[in-house]
């Protein structure tokens, strides 16, 4: 919910945002570079700034290609 609230607030100010999830492979390097406490867990970052245009259409694969249920 916090992510959503921040995203909406940024949009209200005319800014754009992009949520990027961290890959665990880079966690140690990121924590070292930005002096992130060892008891914090890196999961994502919300990158924001000026907008260069509207978001384009996004194509989705059919659900039956993405989700499989066996024995249901």
C-alpha positions in Angstrom: 0.0 0.0 0.0 2.9 2.4 0.7 4.3 1.8 -2.7 0.9 2.6 -4.3 0.5 5.8 -2.2 3.9 7.0 -3.1 3.4 6.2 -6.8 0.1 8.1 -6.8 1.7 11.1 -5.0 4.5 11.2 -7.5 2.0 11.1 -10.4 0.0 13.9 -8.9 3.2 16.0 -9.0 3.6 15.2 -12.7 6.4 12.7 -12.2 6.8 9.2 -13.6 7.8 6.1 -11.7 9.1 2.6 -12.4 9.2 -0.2 -9.8 12.3 -2.4 -10.2 12.9 -5.6 -8.2 16.3 -6.5 -7.1 18.0 -9.8 -8.1 19.6 -11.4 -5.0 22.9 -11.7 -6.9 23.6 -8.0 -6.6 22.3 -7.5 -3.0 25.8 -7.5 -1.4 27.3 -5.0 -3.9 24.3 -2.7 -3.7 24.4 -2.8 0.2 28.1 -2.0 0.1 27.8 0.8 -2.4 25.1 2.7 -0.6 25.9 1.7 3.0 22.6 -0.1 3.5 22.4 -1.7 7.0 22.9 -5.5 7.1 19.6 -6.0 8.8 17.7 -4.5 5.9 16.3 -6.7 3.1 16.6 -5.4 -0.5 13.6 -6.2 -2.5 12.9 -3.4 -4.9 13.4 0.3 -5.7 10.9 2.9 -7.0 12.8 5.0 -9.6 11.1 8.3 -10.3 11.7 11.5 -12.3 10.4 13.5 -15.2 8.1 11.9 -17.7 9.1 11.7 -21.3 5.6 10.5 -22.5 2.7 8.3 -21.7 3.0 4.6 -20.9 2.4 2.5 -24.0 0.1 -0.5 -24.3 1.4 -3.7 -22.8 0.9 -7.1 -24.4 0.0 -10.0 -22.2 0.2 -13.7 -22.9 -3.0 -15.7 -22.5 -3.5 -16.9 -18.9 -3.4 -20.6 -20.0 0.2 -20.1 -21.3 1.3 -18.5 -18.0 -0.5 -20.7 -15.4 -0.9 -24.5 -15.4 -2.9 -26.5 -12.9 -2.5 -30.3 -12.7 -4.8 -32.6 -10.8 -7.4 -29.9 -10.0 
